[in-house]
Amino acid sequence: MTEFREIALGHGMPRDAIDYWVSLARPCLSLDGDGDGPVMGYFGGRPALPAAVAWPAGHAHLALFSVCSREDLAARRFETVELVSDFLG
């Protein structure tokens, strides 16, 4: 974030605006389908649910869509990364 701060200051951005934008920054993990490492997650589809758990339904009893899922066992390699809980169900 130091580089961002320096560039923003160089362009005349006020410090309080820089602090605001820096406060919104979050760590990011990217998924790549071409890698040979462990599967970290999936985009779309139906995530694996325990046998006793039914697929959830939403408005008008229509099945909900899955945007993405992550594999917790594979993700443990990145325990030092603080994930934003607001976006994880």
Residue pairs with C-beta under 8 A, 6 or more apart in sequence:
1 22
1 25
4 18
4 21
4 22
5 18
5 22
8 17
8 18
8 21
9 15
9 18
26 84
27 81
27 82
27 83
29 40
29 75
29 78
29 81
31 40
31 41
31 43
38 71
38 74
38 77
39 71
39 74
40 70
40 71
40 74
40 75
41 68
41 69
41 70
41 71
41 75
42 68
42 69
43 67
43 68
44 65
44 66
44 67
44 68
45 66
46 55
46 66
47 66
47 69
48 69
49 55
55 63
55 64
56 63
56 64
57 63
57 64
58 64
